[in-house]
Amino acid sequence: MKSLVSGLLHEPLAGAAQQAIFRPWITDAFAAVLPHLTQVNQAHLVMLVDRGLMDAPSAATLLRAIARLQGEGPSAFAIDASLEDVYFNYEAELIRRVGQGIGGRVHMARSRNDLQSTLDRMRARRNAVPLLEEVCSLRAALLAKAERFSDCVMPGYTHLQHAQPITFGFYLLGIEQSLQRDTRRLFEAHETINRCPLGAGALAGTTFAIDREQTARLLGFDGAVPHALDAIASKDAIQQLLVAGMFLSISFGRMAQDFYQMSTYESGMLELPDSLAITSSIMPQKKNQAVLEFVKGRQSHVLGAIVTAFGAFRGTPFSHVLDGNADSLQWAWPTLDGLASLLPVVRLVVEGAEPQPERMRHLAAANFSTATDLADFLVGTLGLAFKDAHHVTGRIVRLALERGLLPGQVDAGLVAEASMQALGREIAIPDATLATVLDPARAVERRVGCGGPSASDTAALARAAGECLSRDRQRVSELEQTARHATRELDERVQGLIASAAN
């Protein structure tokens, strides 16, 4: 039995190779790639006619058959793994319908190398835009929640220990800031992706006088990849999208970890709806935050896809090879699809999470989170060097802890005793002043002009974040509009060619 795709090869692909490698590769990709392959074929044929490389009647015959195949969908194709890949399976069915004399002409002036690279970029672009849409929706949810709880005082943590008082709204704005940068990285990845490899051929272009910029425009790209070898040798545009996805998953995963901890009985600062939890099969009292656990765990999916995407390229030549240009993306597509589908769930978590203000205020006041404010008072009001103020305050906290005193029970006598131990002299601070200095809500409001949790700073941060979100949403809308315009132009050209050939 001879090869069905080559006049050189005398044998088809080995059956074991077909089953282990090529059939899974083809079947996994076919449905996702078919709409893109339809558009690439359409744009290529329009360009060939415009450049005088194909007559309009032949192109119209092909375009009608291509439209029928797209309408019938993947079921129109009987997958044959001996045909090596998606394209040869597609081409075989096209030729079966229109004959080799016409069907065999669609592939002129291109290679599977530039074709596959183009399909990969179109597929990645299709992933990038929904990710951008969903990240913007998540940011909007965070901003709305932050506005509601901008005055909800809570302890801020470093090293999982009480650090300084903040507000829940301030915390959420911090997550939104991280997502702003993730959005920027997604835009940058989209910009890198949105260059068209079509026309690069196998690696050195083509001898036909094609118009690469025309096909790029008809497919909604910003332009052609300028260097033919680079166009078929590189997948860094898609790797860049995966890396942006990794940063994104880390941002919302860290928030999920914080929510996970805040929702424990011991913390009690956050309540999540029952619709985002599961129960135990044996313990009736359990409300397990399983959704948060999956949200946290999703980072590992992205990391795995990145390891594969980069690892498969290690040691490959700078050209087209299937370990780099195909196998490297084995997990990229399901991972990117999974990220886009998970983001609405993360938004539900944000929208459904209800802080417990009374518990938060209690914890903020319970464990000396305002100690820095006392040290700052000793410096700013009494003129101590900060190092001395730090030691005095540390001694105050130590004495209070040893005696079982809460921050609100620290009085002038304890300050005098601690300062004598630390400095060899007493410092006098009235009890009323101490109460003001150590009050968490007042501590929050003292942090002005430094990007802190005070009402004025929080309002400024929220205002800037809202303006940034509006700009980003407008940019996403423009990307979608450009894609729609390209699709409309391509459809009009295709229908025009078909109609002109019929007259």
VOGU-3710 file (C-alpha; in Angstrom, 3 decimals, decimal comma):
1> mkslvsgllh> 0,000/0,000/0,000  1,425/3,364/-1,041  1,259/6,691/0,721  -1,896/8,664/-0,060  -0,155/12,013/0,292  3,231/11,589/-1,386  4,743/10,442/-4,642  8,023/9,921/-2,833  6,957/7,762/0,088  6,132/4,168/-0,801
11> eplagaaqqa> 4,492/3,305/2,503  1,762/4,942/4,555  2,264/5,896/8,154  2,679/2,884/10,414  -0,582/1,891/12,035  0,847/2,182/15,536  2,055/5,718/14,814  -1,324/6,606/13,381  -3,158/5,447/16,495  -0,724/6,759/19,102
21> ifrpwitdaf> 0,176/10,107/17,546  -1,654/11,267/14,453  -5,274/10,240/15,065  -5,451/11,903/18,521  -3,712/14,991/17,171  -6,133/15,290/14,247  -9,341/14,504/16,120  -8,512/16,755/19,073  -7,985/19,748/16,799  -10,415/19,261/13,925
31> aavlphltqv> -13,583/20,870/15,270  -11,730/23,825/16,776  -9,645/24,464/13,670  -12,319/24,009/10,983  -13,837/27,547/11,146  -10,366/29,073/10,969  -9,319/26,804/8,107  -12,459/27,854/6,239  -11,546/31,525/6,587  -7,904/30,960/5,659
41> nqahlvmlvd> -8,915/29,102/2,498  -11,406/31,819/1,600  -8,921/34,653/2,099  -6,223/32,769/0,208  -8,497/32,169/-2,785  -9,686/35,789/-2,880  -6,064/36,909/-2,899  -5,086/34,426/-5,633  -7,871/35,738/-7,874  -6,942/39,366/-7,196
51> rglmdapsaa> -3,313/38,623/-8,058  -4,262/36,833/-11,274  -2,992/33,499/-9,982  -6,364/31,718/-10,233  -9,371/32,243/-12,471  -12,586/33,379/-10,822  -14,741/30,386/-11,911  -12,311/27,887/-10,348  -12,137/29,960/-7,172  -15,931/30,201/-7,053
61> tllraiarlq> -16,251/26,426/-7,356  -13,840/26,007/-4,476  -15,532/28,685/-2,373  -18,947/27,055/-2,770  -17,532/23,693/-1,711  -15,694/25,273/1,222  -18,920/26,929/2,389  -20,755/23,597/2,226  -18,032/21,864/4,218  -18,178/24,558/6,883
71> gegpsafaid> -21,956/24,261/7,049  -21,834/20,485/7,400  -19,167/20,700/10,086  -16,700/18,036/11,251  -19,123/15,227/10,446  -18,478/15,904/6,751  -14,995/14,466/7,120  -14,017/10,826/7,557  -10,799/11,179/9,517  -7,963/9,125/8,073
81> asledvyfny> -4,867/9,220/10,265  -2,707/8,046/7,352  -3,300/11,492/5,822  -1,058/12,918/8,552  -2,925/16,006/9,750  -6,046/18,165/9,706  -5,245/19,895/6,438  -4,642/16,791/4,316  -7,907/15,329/5,642  -9,691/18,545/4,742
91> eaelirrvgq> -8,077/18,708/1,321  -8,957/15,078/0,584  -12,660/15,740/1,145  -12,517/18,967/-0,858  -10,883/17,151/-3,790  -13,415/14,337/-3,534  -16,174/16,886/-4,046  -14,728/19,116/-6,778  -12,035/16,951/-8,342  -8,270/17,225/-8,177
101> giggrvhmar> -8,087/19,527/-11,179  -9,691/22,283/-9,134  -9,426/21,059/-5,548  -5,710/20,445/-5,910  -5,140/24,115/-6,708  -6,214/25,570/-3,367  -2,835/24,878/-1,800  -0,744/26,765/-4,360  1,643/29,392/-2,949  1,482/28,071/0,587
111> srndlqstld> 2,693/25,217/2,798  1,228/23,363/5,713  3,920/25,151/7,723  2,599/28,679/7,228  -0,964/27,366/7,204  -0,589/25,652/10,587  1,152/28,677/12,078  -1,715/30,869/10,883  -4,344/28,531/12,305  -2,533/28,450/15,644
121> rmrarrnavp> -2,465/32,236/15,840  -6,130/32,506/14,924  -6,977/29,951/17,563  -4,890/31,765/20,169  -6,471/35,080/19,220  -9,886/33,512/19,718  -8,749/32,587/23,258  -7,217/35,963/24,076  -10,280/38,130/23,472  -12,662/36,167/25,759
131> lleevcslra> -9,969/36,202/28,433  -9,772/39,981/28,137  -13,553/40,297/28,333  -13,786/38,111/31,415  -10,874/39,780/33,208  -12,536/43,149/32,684  -15,792/41,772/34,118  -13,918/40,426/37,127  -12,255/43,798/37,659  -15,642/45,510/37,510
141> allakaerfs> -16,965/43,154/40,192  -13,964/43,898/42,401  -14,424/47,651/42,009  -18,127/47,438/42,859  -17,388/45,367/45,953  -14,528/47,634/46,990  -16,811/50,666/46,863  -19,371/48,941/49,107  -16,803/48,006/51,725  -14,312/50,862/51,528
151> dcvmpgythl> -14,848/51,587/55,247  -14,919/47,964/56,446  -11,862/47,893/58,737  -9,981/44,613/58,947  -6,499/43,445/59,895  -3,900/43,481/57,167  -1,442/40,607/57,263  2,200/39,990/56,490  3,664/36,520/57,047  0,067/35,542/57,988
161> qhaqpitfgf> 0,419/37,638/61,161  -1,482/40,810/62,027  0,408/43,737/60,528  -1,563/46,989/60,162  -5,258/47,861/59,812  -6,660/48,141/56,301  -10,163/47,887/54,849  -11,741/45,112/52,844  -12,302/47,560/50,015  -8,624/48,493/50,023
171> yllgieqslq> -7,695/44,812/49,860  -9,977/44,237/46,853  -8,502/47,249/45,075  -5,098/45,633/45,484  -6,329/42,514/43,680  -7,770/44,717/40,947  -4,400/46,448/40,533  -2,791/43,066/39,928  -5,481/42,218/37,379  -4,811/45,533/35,626
181> rdtrrlfeah> -1,286/44,344/34,914  -2,604/40,941/33,857  -4,909/42,707/31,415  -1,976/44,637/30,001  -0,042/41,407/29,533  -3,005/39,852/27,704  -3,182/42,867/25,394  0,543/42,565/24,731  0,159/38,860/23,948  -2,723/39,613/21,586
191> etinrcplga> -0,598/42,225/19,826  2,194/39,676/19,319  -0,235/37,003/18,155  -2,033/39,261/15,703  0,502/39,004/12,875  -0,206/36,625/10,017  2,306/33,916/8,969  0,379/33,012/5,797  2,515/33,352/2,688  5,726/32,393/4,443
201> galagttfai> 5,477/29,006/2,747  7,595/26,180/4,066  10,201/28,631/5,391  11,421/30,839/2,517  8,294/32,383/1,049  7,035/31,498/-2,426  7,885/32,142/-6,063  4,301/33,275/-6,721  3,536/36,999/-6,637  1,126/36,826/-3,701
211> dreqtarllg> -0,095/39,655/-1,474  0,545/38,662/2,140  -0,835/41,903/3,526  -4,165/41,339/1,797  -4,677/37,907/3,316  -3,565/39,248/6,679  -6,151/42,034/6,501  -8,955/39,719/5,359  -8,221/37,464/8,336  -8,293/40,352/10,810
221> fdgavphald> -4,555/40,491/11,489  -2,649/43,736/11,963  -0,247/42,675/9,220  2,003/39,863/8,078  4,899/38,397/10,041  7,736/40,055/8,093  10,306/37,224/8,113  9,239/33,956/6,467  11,475/31,666/8,511  10,491/33,316/11,781
231> aiaskdaiqq> 6,837/33,014/10,779  6,965/29,212/10,666  9,665/28,560/13,280  8,230/30,407/16,272  5,418/29,827/18,742  6,484/32,464/21,247  3,318/34,471/20,584  1,236/31,631/22,004  3,757/30,978/24,747  3,406/34,654/25,669
241> llvagmflsi> -0,355/34,210/25,992  0,180/31,213/28,267  2,569/33,206/30,448  0,008/36,020/30,671  -2,526/33,374/31,679  -0,146/32,151/34,367  0,133/35,619/35,883  -3,642/35,934/35,727  -4,240/32,597/37,432  -1,765/33,532/40,158
251> sfgrmaqdfy> -3,589/36,817/40,791  -7,013/35,290/41,288  -5,529/32,176/42,916  -3,907/34,249/45,659  -7,198/36,025/46,266  -8,886/32,622/46,487  -6,320/31,543/49,080  -7,044/34,649/51,160  -10,796/34,082/50,917  -10,211/30,436/51,837
261> qmstyesgml> -8,478/31,472/55,040  -10,874/34,317/55,836  -13,833/31,923/55,615  -12,587/29,491/58,282  -14,386/29,303/61,618  -11,280/30,567/63,388  -11,098/33,640/61,178  -14,785/34,207/60,522  -14,173/37,323/58,445  -15,847/36,175/55,240
271> elpdslaits> -18,966/34,212/54,379  -19,352/32,570/50,974  -22,695/31,413/49,537  -23,765/27,793/49,756  -23,874/27,689/45,957  -20,070/27,816/45,892  -19,534/25,070/48,483  -19,967/21,325/48,809  -20,668/19,094/51,782  -19,088/15,988/53,274
281> simpqkknqa> -20,327/12,461/52,656  -19,878/11,606/56,347  -19,798/14,872/58,335  -23,203/16,597/58,109  -21,949/19,930/59,457  -19,385/20,497/56,710  -19,448/23,422/54,293  -16,338/22,831/52,217  -15,075/25,655/50,013  -14,449/23,353/47,061
291> vlefvkgrqs> -14,861/26,058/44,433  -12,048/28,053/46,017  -9,908/24,930/46,046  -10,396/24,406/42,324  -9,762/28,093/41,635  -6,481/27,859/43,539  -5,524/24,628/41,823  -6,048/25,948/38,309  -2,624/27,604/38,417  -1,059/24,162/38,120
301> hvlgaivtaf> -2,908/23,532/34,839  -1,425/26,668/33,320  2,021/25,878/34,660  1,836/22,405/33,140  0,892/23,842/29,751  3,783/26,311/29,998  6,271/23,587/30,866  5,133/21,591/27,831  5,091/24,623/25,540  8,625/25,651/26,452
311> gafrgtpfsh> 10,055/22,206/27,101  9,082/20,897/23,670  11,070/23,715/22,056  14,211/23,033/24,037  16,979/22,023/21,645  14,837/22,248/18,501  16,242/23,866/15,345  14,993/27,310/14,373  12,602/25,997/11,757  9,422/23,957/11,468
321> vldgnadslq> 9,495/20,745/13,505  6,499/18,999/14,982  7,811/18,610/18,527  8,119/22,387/18,712  5,379/23,548/16,377  2,658/21,035/17,206  3,301/18,898/20,265  4,325/21,934/22,311  0,720/23,167/22,248  -0,832/19,878/23,373
331> wawptldgla> -2,111/21,383/26,638  -2,243/25,038/25,622  -5,698/24,907/24,058  -7,631/23,138/26,831  -5,811/25,275/29,389  -6,723/28,560/27,701  -10,311/27,393/27,212  -10,419/26,384/30,871  -9,146/29,763/32,034  -11,817/31,612/30,092
341> sllpvvrlvv> -14,558/29,377/31,507  -13,218/29,676/35,068  -13,132/33,478/35,219  -16,936/33,846/35,480  -16,759/31,503/38,473  -14,104/33,706/40,076  -16,404/36,668/39,500  -19,213/34,782/41,268  -16,863/34,275/44,213  -16,179/38,014/44,401
351> egaepqperm> -19,833/38,946/44,038  -20,990/36,339/46,555  -18,341/36,878/49,228  -19,806/38,747/52,203  -17,394/40,264/54,714  -18,337/40,197/58,384  -17,621/43,799/59,473  -18,044/43,287/63,214  -15,683/40,323/63,259  -13,192/42,178/61,096
361> rhlaaanfst> -13,211/45,201/63,402  -12,783/42,958/66,425  -9,746/41,224/64,940  -8,229/44,509/63,790  -8,373/45,770/67,387  -7,309/42,555/69,090  -3,680/41,922/68,216  -1,719/45,187/68,200  -2,078/45,912/64,493  -1,787/49,616/65,397
371> atdladflvg> 1,624/49,248/67,059  3,272/51,032/64,123  0,977/53,996/64,734  2,169/54,205/68,321  5,791/54,118/67,185  5,040/56,811/64,592  3,403/58,927/67,303  6,510/58,653/69,472  8,581/59,859/66,533  6,302/62,510/65,085
381> tlglafkdah> 4,952/64,001/68,313  7,587/63,300/70,959  10,664/63,484/68,737  12,140/60,012/69,384  14,389/58,378/66,855  12,414/55,691/65,079  14,752/52,974/66,344  14,084/54,042/69,934  10,359/54,311/69,246  10,393/50,826/67,741
391> hvtgrivrla> 12,031/49,376/70,866  9,691/51,189/73,244  6,613/50,039/71,343  7,913/46,495/71,154  8,415/46,527/74,919  4,847/47,849/75,413  3,469/44,986/73,331  5,595/42,428/75,195  4,429/43,622/78,611  0,803/43,701/77,475
401> lergllpgqv> 0,984/40,165/76,119  2,636/38,865/79,271  -0,145/40,402/81,362  -2,987/39,332/79,083  -3,905/42,879/78,113  -5,636/43,833/74,867  -4,474/46,897/72,915  -7,409/48,891/74,263  -6,186/48,200/77,804  -2,753/49,754/77,310
411> daglvaeasm> -2,536/52,814/79,557  -0,119/55,581/80,471  1,417/53,522/83,267  2,346/50,680/80,936  3,919/53,129/78,475  5,965/54,729/81,267  7,136/51,318/82,490  8,066/50,120/79,025  9,935/53,295/78,112  11,926/53,121/81,351
421> qalgreiaip> 12,956/49,554/80,498  13,818/50,382/76,886  15,307/53,882/77,208  16,017/54,409/80,882  13,457/57,221/81,099  9,712/57,496/81,318  7,516/58,728/78,494  4,149/60,213/79,410  1,185/59,768/77,073  -2,354/60,445/78,350
431> datlatvldp> -4,787/57,535/78,220  -7,143/59,410/75,887  -4,310/60,020/73,443  -3,307/56,359/73,581  -6,870/55,314/72,789  -6,875/57,544/69,729  -3,461/56,395/68,526  -4,316/52,709/68,933  -7,783/52,869/67,345  -7,764/50,837/64,070
441> araverrvgc> -10,304/53,014/62,244  -8,304/56,147/63,017  -5,129/54,354/61,992  -6,671/53,685/58,592  -7,613/57,337/58,144  -4,138/58,558/59,094  -2,677/56,897/55,993  -3,242/59,665/53,468  -1,371/60,376/50,248  0,565/57,118/50,157
451> ggpsasdtaa> -1,769/54,791/48,276  -3,105/53,550/51,586  -6,498/52,526/52,980  -7,782/55,953/54,050  -11,085/57,025/52,547  -9,454/59,687/50,383  -6,714/57,408/49,076  -9,143/54,559/48,486  -11,452/56,857/46,538  -8,545/58,066/44,398
461> laraagecls> -7,375/54,515/43,748  -10,893/53,401/42,844  -11,395/56,367/40,530  -8,142/55,685/38,670  -8,954/51,973/38,471  -12,382/52,709/37,040  -10,904/54,973/34,384  -8,355/52,305/33,473  -11,100/49,687/33,230  -13,127/51,914/30,905
471> rdrqrvsele> -10,121/52,339/28,618  -9,425/48,619/28,611  -13,038/47,757/27,828  -12,994/50,225/24,962  -9,842/48,601/23,645  -11,431/45,145/23,825  -14,459/46,500/21,977  -12,177/47,853/19,253  -10,497/44,457/18,876  -13,895/42,816/18,461
481> qtarhatrel> -15,004/45,489/16,009  -11,865/45,000/13,910  -12,473/41,246/13,822  -16,112/41,729/12,787  -15,100/44,169/10,059  -12,535/41,718/8,653  -15,066/38,880/8,692  -17,637/41,063/6,948  -15,138/42,147/4,279  -14,071/38,546/3,681
491> dervqglias> -17,696/37,375/3,423  -18,497/40,150/0,950  -15,505/39,287/-1,215  -16,373/35,582/-1,163  -20,016/36,187/-2,069  -18,971/38,637/-4,760  -16,664/36,104/-6,355  -19,313/33,392/-6,276  -21,922/35,747/-7,751  -19,633/37,035/-10,507
501> aan> -18,762/33,507/-11,588  -22,456/32,632/-11,801  -23,185/35,482/-14,239
//
